[in-house]
């Protein structure tokens, strides 16, 4: 049987039984730009009683920082090696 492979801009989420009430209700992975992000979803209730969900994607390299300006080409000083 072939291993499961995520398609671009798709993912999978599974019910998560967290240790606390603040833990996410769903966890999984989503593939964006060829990178597989850990995904967490929390269920919330607004003051008006409406249910809403909060999502968080975590890059696999926790030290990663989003580029500030994608319109400008990299300069020699911007490359770390």
N, C-alpha and C positions, 0 to 999 in steps of 0.2 A: 504494500500500500504506500502510495506517495505521501510525503509530508505535506501538511497544510501550508499553503503560501498565500499571503495577503496580496490582493490586487491594489494598485495605486488608488488612493482616496477611498479605500474601504477598510473595514476593520471588524473586530468581533468583541463583544462585551459579554461578561458572565456575571451572574449574581454573586455578590461578595458578602460573606457573613463576617463583618468586622467585629473587633473586640470592644468597640465603644459605639455609642449612638452618633458620634461624629465621623465615623468611618464611612467611606464611600459604599453605596449600595450596589454598584456595578464596577467591574474592573476588566481591562482587556488591552488590546493593541489596535492602533490605526496607522496605516502607512501613508505618509505624505512626503512627496519629493524624494522617494526612494528610501526614506528613513522610517523605521518602525518606532512609533511613540507609545509609551505606556499611557493608558487612558484610565481615568477615574471619574465616576459620576456620583454626585451626591443628590439626594432627594431633599427638597426644602418645602416649607409651607409658609406662605406670606402672611402678613398681619391680617389680610383680608380673607385668609383661609384657602387661597389658591395654591395648588401644587406647582412647583417649578423645579428644574434640574440645573445643577451647576456642573460643568465639565472642565477637566484639567488634562492637558497633554504634557507629558514629561519627556524631554529629549533624553536619549540613552547616555549622552555625555553630559553630566550635570554641570560641567564647566562651560558648556556651550552658551554663547551669547548671540542673540539675533543680530545680523548685520544692520547697521544704522542707515546706510544709503546704498541701495542696490543699483542706482542709476550711474554711479561713477565707477570707472575701472579701478582695479587695485593698483596701488603704487608699489614700488620696490620695497619701501619701508613697511608696508602693510603685511608682507609675507614673512612668517615667523622663521623660515629656514634659509 
